[in-house]
Amino acid sequence: MTDARSPLSLPVDKLFSLLESTIYQNLIHCQRSIYSDELVFHGGLLYR
């Protein structure tokens, strides 16, 4: 049973790590864009 499962477990682990990294990168990108939008917004308020 373990011999049949081991070839599957590696790609699944790789898939999960890839998914995790892309989700993490998207989160960072979202936080950065929200942060920069807030900076621009507050900057615009300051300059008014």
Order of alpha helices (4+ residues) and beta strands (2+ residues): alpha
